[in-house]
């Protein structure tokens, strides 16, 4: 393979030309570790999937072969995705999901690629465990660390990685990317504003059937909360039940992920039992996070609605509104300010402590929304 690789999968990552040019040059002779650093929504995860596909593809990321298809969906047997278990990445996770596989023969011929999401969440013991692998890396393994807060990673870990910087994506860029994909300009502008500069989130808003369901529930919850204490309790109940439905709706996802590794009778192929186990474990973690993720999205949408009310009251025009298609809720501005504070406190508390009672936290937040 030449030192410069033509890679359709890497070329398809939008808005990060410098980062992708660097990774394209790296495909032929990759370093053992890379740190993809930049703000949330800048395309780090999309880039990591594309780079993994390029590393696992015999043609450097053709975008058409089995290896590319599986890698882009994060289903390739030689692709190992590690993410936080709750708030942190623990040492047991590093040992079981990185050490255990890094020094073993790959499930399929070729490289192994390890993707570590939110790498800044490594606790000290986990960071030390990862450092040992990075100091003596297996010859057939490439490690991709992703972080929006690279300054929180130990310098010893960062120093063993090639750092690839991702810049923030502008709202105009996101609108352009969505309209080029066939989204109407109005819907693209709304998705760009609601996503806060996160291209992946903006795409989900316009492509998924339930894309705006979180905001719809936020609108309903705020209306209930304005009715007084009983309404606040009903608002919390509404969000909790919505989160439960969302988690249950993920059950079909695992079946689709396992399909490539089953024989014609629907039984696991022996060679892929380890890959199947990893997918099952990832799905369990996803289900555990699902309800918290749903609640956070609803609260974020509620906060944005209330923020629009404050902005409109102090003379802000449509250019500063987040919800371009909705009138702000009719809440007194002083109440809206207090409610935003309460909701953001709830989001922070739920993100920090996984043992909190979600219903109780929601009730306390909605009780501070004044009618």
C-alpha angles and dihedrals in degrees: 000000000000124000090253117054128200101221120177092189092056093042089056095063104102132220099012104084097154094048093046093047088055093049092046090057090048097056096083096051108012124194113236095250140025132185112210102201129183146093124312112275095022094118103265094135093046089049092048092053091047093048091048090051091050091050093048097042120089089221098048097259109331091170093222109071129088093258092054094044093051095042094050088054091044090241100113113124091227093052116089117191118196123188139165119293097218111318099342143036104241130211091246089059092052092048096046100038102032112020094040093056103027095072096040131084112276116255089240130024113277138041129339118227123200118197115195111193121204089007091179087073092071107123115225095266092047092049090052090050092050091047091060090057093046091050092053104024121183111250093237098049134090121190122208116193117192123199141161088192105044091160087070092061118094111263089231089063095043092049091061093054135074103237116225112191123214120197127215116272116234123233089242090055092051092048090050093048092051096045090050086056090056101266116141115254092242094051091043091053091049093049092047092052095044093047094056093225095316107133094191092052091046091053091050091051092057101035106038119082090228094042096127097027091104092058093045089055091047090054091050093046092052091050090052093046091056090063092073136256095330090050091049090055090048090050091054091048090050093054094044092053091046090054092051091052090048092053093048090050090064093069094093092055094072092053090056092047094051096046097089091057099050127092125234089278093053095254124134113263110238095233091058102045092110092049090049091051090052091051091049092050092048090050091053090052090047091053092049090052095041099084093046091047091051093049091049092052092050092048091047090052091049091050091051092051092051092045089056088054091054092045093050092049093055092049102269113155131215090280091072097041119109097199100055094178101046136067113237115261113270095248124139108260093238089053091047092054091049091046093052089053092049094048094047090049089053092050091050093047094050091048092049102044119036092187095066119115102252095202092052093048090050092048092052091049096048092046086067093057105101125212 
